[in-house]
Amino acid sequence: MHRLLIIILCSLSNNIYSAEDPVTGLIIAPGWELVRMHCGACHSYKLVTSQRADKEGWRDMIKWMQETQNLWEFEPKTEEGILDYLATSYPPRENHRRAPIVKNLMPVTR
């Protein structure tokens, strides 16, 4: 019985920390509502969740959208909340590309 209770509690705590919003697919963490409100106004949340960057990379993307896509300027507190959320929830990935195909598996070219 004690073991079952521990398993259930561990399972629940994992769900709390890795929960996704069922509508947007965004990771639920501090600042996610800001991203839902501001980013979803113009494009799919899939576009957000498929991107990865550090805080400066996310800042560059936002600045590019403001300069070329008519994204509005944010209040500084709002922008920091968005950037903190994105950099924490969608950070850069190491080796996110597949490894090159081994030469002996490549098709023979003539």
PyRosetta script that sets phi, psi and omega in degrees:
from pyrosetta import init, pose_from_sequence

init()
pose = pose_from_sequence("MHRLLIIILCSLSNNIYSAEDPVTGLIIAPGWELVRMHCGACHSYKLVTSQRADKEGWRDMIKWMQETQNLWEFEPKTEEGILDYLATSYPPRENHRRAPIVKNLMPVTR")
pose.set_psi(1, -46.3)
pose.set_omega(1, -179.6)
pose.set_phi(2, -60.7)
pose.set_psi(2, -41.3)
pose.set_omega(2, 179.9)
pose.set_phi(3, -64.3)
pose.set_psi(3, -41.3)
pose.set_omega(3, 179.2)
pose.set_phi(4, -62.6)
pose.set_psi(4, -41.5)
pose.set_omega(4, 178.9)
pose.set_phi(5, -62.9)
pose.set_psi(5, -41.9)
pose.set_omega(5, 178.6)
pose.set_phi(6, -63.4)
pose.set_psi(6, -43.7)
pose.set_omega(6, 179.2)
pose.set_phi(7, -61.6)
pose.set_psi(7, -44.8)
pose.set_omega(7, 180.0)
pose.set_phi(8, -63.5)
pose.set_psi(8, -44.3)
pose.set_omega(8, -179.9)
pose.set_phi(9, -64.1)
pose.set_psi(9, -41.5)
pose.set_omega(9, 177.7)
pose.set_phi(10, -63.7)
pose.set_psi(10, -40.9)
pose.set_omega(10, 179.2)
pose.set_phi(11, -62.9)
pose.set_psi(11, -43.9)
pose.set_omega(11, 179.5)
pose.set_phi(12, -65.9)
pose.set_psi(12, -41.1)
pose.set_omega(12, -179.1)
pose.set_phi(13, -66.5)
pose.set_psi(13, -34.5)
pose.set_omega(13, 175.8)
pose.set_phi(14, -62.7)
pose.set_psi(14, -42.2)
pose.set_omega(14, -179.6)
pose.set_phi(15, -66.1)
pose.set_psi(15, -33.8)
pose.set_omega(15, 179.6)
pose.set_phi(16, -65.0)
pose.set_psi(16, -42.6)
pose.set_omega(16, -174.7)
pose.set_phi(17, -83.9)
pose.set_psi(17, -14.2)
pose.set_omega(17, -178.6)
pose.set_phi(18, -123.9)
pose.set_psi(18, 24.5)
pose.set_omega(18, -177.1)
pose.set_phi(19, -69.5)
pose.set_psi(19, 142.5)
pose.set_omega(19, 174.3)
pose.set_phi(20, -116.9)
pose.set_psi(20, 145.4)
pose.set_omega(20, 174.9)
pose.set_phi(21, -68.0)
pose.set_psi(21, 126.0)
pose.set_omega(21, -176.6)
pose.set_phi(22, -67.3)
pose.set_psi(22, -21.2)
pose.set_omega(22, -179.6)
pose.set_phi(23, -85.2)
pose.set_psi(23, -45.1)
pose.set_omega(23, -173.9)
pose.set_phi(24, -99.0)
pose.set_psi(24, -25.5)
pose.set_omega(24, -174.0)
pose.set_phi(25, 82.2)
pose.set_psi(25, 2.3)
pose.set_omega(25, 178.6)
pose.set_phi(26, -74.1)
pose.set_psi(26, 143.6)
pose.set_omega(26, 174.6)
pose.set_phi(27, -67.7)
pose.set_psi(27, 130.3)
pose.set_omega(27, -179.9)
pose.set_phi(28, -82.5)
pose.set_psi(28, 111.1)
pose.set_omega(28, -179.7)
pose.set_phi(29, -157.0)
pose.set_psi(29, 166.7)
pose.set_omega(29, 179.7)
pose.set_phi(30, -52.4)
pose.set_psi(30, 127.5)
pose.set_omega(30, 178.8)
pose.set_phi(31, 99.0)
pose.set_psi(31, -8.1)
pose.set_omega(31, -176.0)
pose.set_phi(32, -65.1)
pose.set_psi(32, -30.6)
pose.set_omega(32, 179.4)
pose.set_phi(33, -65.9)
pose.set_psi(33, -34.8)
pose.set_omega(33, 177.4)
pose.set_phi(34, -63.1)
pose.set_psi(34, -43.3)
pose.set_omega(34, 179.4)
pose.set_phi(35, -66.6)
pose.set_psi(35, -41.5)
pose.set_omega(35, 178.2)
pose.set_phi(36, -59.2)
pose.set_psi(36, -43.8)
pose.set_omega(36, -176.1)
pose.set_phi(37, -72.1)
pose.set_psi(37, -45.8)
pose.set_omega(37, -172.4)
pose.set_phi(38, -88.3)
pose.set_psi(38, -41.4)
pose.set_omega(38, -175.2)
pose.set_phi(39, -79.4)
pose.set_psi(39, -37.7)
pose.set_omega(39, -178.2)
pose.set_phi(40, -72.3)
pose.set_psi(40, -10.5)
pose.set_omega(40, 178.3)
pose.set_phi(41, -67.7)
pose.set_psi(41, -26.7)
pose.set_omega(41, -174.9)
pose.set_phi(42, -113.9)
pose.set_psi(42, -29.6)
pose.set_omega(42, -176.1)
pose.set_phi(43, -150.0)
pose.set_psi(43, 172.8)
pose.set_omega(43, -178.6)
pose.set_phi(44, -63.2)
pose.set_psi(44, 145.7)
pose.set_omega(44, 175.8)
pose.set_phi(45, -67.9)
pose.set_psi(45, -23.1)
pose.set_omega(45, 176.3)
pose.set_phi(46, -59.1)
pose.set_psi(46, -34.6)
pose.set_omega(46, 178.1)
pose.set_phi(47, -63.5)
pose.set_psi(47, -38.5)
pose.set_omega(47, 178.7)
pose.set_phi(48, -69.6)
pose.set_psi(48, -50.6)
pose.set_omega(48, -173.6)
pose.set_phi(49, -70.6)
pose.set_psi(49, -16.8)
pose.set_omega(49, 179.4)
pose.set_phi(50, -88.7)
pose.set_psi(50, -9.9)
pose.set_omega(50, -179.4)
pose.set_phi(51, -93.2)
pose.set_psi(51, 154.2)
pose.set_omega(51, 176.5)
pose.set_phi(52, -140.5)
pose.set_psi(52, 136.1)
pose.set_omega(52, 177.8)
pose.set_phi(53, -166.5)
pose.set_psi(53, 162.9)
pose.set_omega(53, 170.1)
pose.set_phi(54, -83.2)
pose.set_psi(54, -177.9)
pose.set_omega(54, -175.4)
pose.set_phi(55, -59.1)
pose.set_psi(55, -42.2)
pose.set_omega(55, 179.7)
pose.set_phi(56, -66.3)
pose.set_psi(56, -38.0)
pose.set_omega(56, 177.3)
pose.set_phi(57, -62.6)
pose.set_psi(57, -43.3)
pose.set_omega(57, 177.0)
pose.set_phi(58, -65.2)
pose.set_psi(58, -39.3)
pose.set_omega(58, 178.4)
pose.set_phi(59, -61.4)
pose.set_psi(59, -42.9)
pose.set_omega(59, 178.6)
pose.set_phi(60, -61.2)
pose.set_psi(60, -41.1)
pose.set_omega(60, 178.7)
pose.set_phi(61, -63.6)
pose.set_psi(61, -42.5)
pose.set_omega(61, 179.2)
pose.set_phi(62, -64.2)
pose.set_psi(62, -45.3)
pose.set_omega(62, 179.4)
pose.set_phi(63, -61.1)
pose.set_psi(63, -41.1)
pose.set_omega(63, 177.7)
pose.set_phi(64, -60.7)
pose.set_psi(64, -44.3)
pose.set_omega(64, 179.0)
pose.set_phi(65, -64.1)
pose.set_psi(65, -36.5)
pose.set_omega(65, 178.8)
pose.set_phi(66, -69.1)
pose.set_psi(66, -36.9)
pose.set_omega(66, -178.3)
pose.set_phi(67, -79.4)
pose.set_psi(67, -30.8)
pose.set_omega(67, -172.0)
pose.set_phi(68, -120.2)
pose.set_psi(68, -17.8)
pose.set_omega(68, -173.3)
pose.set_phi(69, -119.7)
pose.set_psi(69, 12.6)
pose.set_omega(69, 178.8)
pose.set_phi(70, 63.9)
pose.set_psi(70, 27.2)
pose.set_omega(70, 172.8)
pose.set_phi(71, -69.7)
pose.set_psi(71, 135.4)
pose.set_omega(71, -178.7)
pose.set_phi(72, -70.2)
pose.set_psi(72, 159.1)
pose.set_omega(72, 174.9)
pose.set_phi(73, -75.8)
pose.set_psi(73, 142.2)
pose.set_omega(73, 178.5)
pose.set_phi(74, -98.3)
pose.set_psi(74, 153.1)
pose.set_omega(74, 167.0)
pose.set_phi(75, -61.7)
pose.set_psi(75, 144.9)
pose.set_omega(75, -178.4)
pose.set_phi(76, -53.7)
pose.set_psi(76, -40.7)
pose.set_omega(76, -179.8)
pose.set_phi(77, -65.1)
pose.set_psi(77, -40.4)
pose.set_omega(77, 178.6)
pose.set_phi(78, -65.0)
pose.set_psi(78, -45.8)
pose.set_omega(78, -179.6)
pose.set_phi(79, -62.1)
pose.set_psi(79, -41.9)
pose.set_omega(79, 178.6)
pose.set_phi(80, -64.6)
pose.set_psi(80, -38.7)
pose.set_omega(80, 177.6)
pose.set_phi(81, -63.4)
pose.set_psi(81, -42.2)
pose.set_omega(81, 178.0)
pose.set_phi(82, -64.5)
pose.set_psi(82, -48.1)
pose.set_omega(82, -178.3)
pose.set_phi(83, -63.4)
pose.set_psi(83, -42.5)
pose.set_omega(83, 179.0)
pose.set_phi(84, -62.4)
pose.set_psi(84, -44.0)
pose.set_omega(84, 179.0)
pose.set_phi(85, -61.9)
pose.set_psi(85, -50.2)
pose.set_omega(85, -176.4)
pose.set_phi(86, -63.9)
pose.set_psi(86, -42.6)
pose.set_omega(86, -178.8)
pose.set_phi(87, -67.8)
pose.set_psi(87, -31.4)
pose.set_omega(87, 179.8)
pose.set_phi(88, -82.3)
pose.set_psi(88, -43.6)
pose.set_omega(88, -174.2)
pose.set_phi(89, -85.1)
pose.set_psi(89, -27.6)
pose.set_omega(89, -177.9)
pose.set_phi(90, -132.9)
pose.set_psi(90, 61.5)
pose.set_omega(90, -179.2)
pose.set_phi(91, -75.7)
pose.set_psi(91, 169.8)
pose.set_omega(91, 177.5)
pose.set_phi(92, -60.8)
pose.set_psi(92, 149.7)
pose.set_omega(92, 176.6)
pose.set_phi(93, -107.6)
pose.set_psi(93, 143.2)
pose.set_omega(93, 172.8)
pose.set_phi(94, -83.0)
pose.set_psi(94, 136.9)
pose.set_omega(94, 174.8)
pose.set_phi(95, 49.5)
pose.set_psi(95, 50.3)
pose.set_omega(95, -179.9)
pose.set_phi(96, -78.8)
pose.set_psi(96, -7.5)
pose.set_omega(96, 175.5)
pose.set_phi(97, -93.8)
pose.set_psi(97, 152.4)
pose.set_omega(97, 177.7)
pose.set_phi(98, -68.3)
pose.set_psi(98, 157.9)
pose.set_omega(98, 177.2)
pose.set_phi(99, -70.2)
pose.set_psi(99, 152.2)
pose.set_omega(99, 177.4)
pose.set_phi(100, -59.7)
pose.set_psi(100, 150.5)
pose.set_omega(100, 177.5)
pose.set_phi(101, -70.4)
pose.set_psi(101, 134.8)
pose.set_omega(101, 179.8)
pose.set_phi(102, -61.8)
pose.set_psi(102, 138.0)
pose.set_omega(102, -173.4)
pose.set_phi(103, -53.8)
pose.set_psi(103, -39.5)
pose.set_omega(103, -178.0)
pose.set_phi(104, -71.9)
pose.set_psi(104, -9.0)
pose.set_omega(104, 176.1)
pose.set_phi(105, -97.7)
pose.set_psi(105, -8.1)
pose.set_omega(105, 179.3)
pose.set_phi(106, -73.2)
pose.set_psi(106, 149.7)
pose.set_omega(106, 177.3)
pose.set_phi(107, -65.7)
pose.set_psi(107, 149.3)
pose.set_omega(107, 179.5)
pose.set_phi(108, -79.3)
pose.set_psi(108, 127.7)
pose.set_omega(108, 178.2)
pose.set_phi(109, -103.6)
pose.set_psi(109, 141.0)
pose.set_omega(109, -177.7)
pose.set_phi(110, -119.5)
pose.dump_pdb("model.pdb")
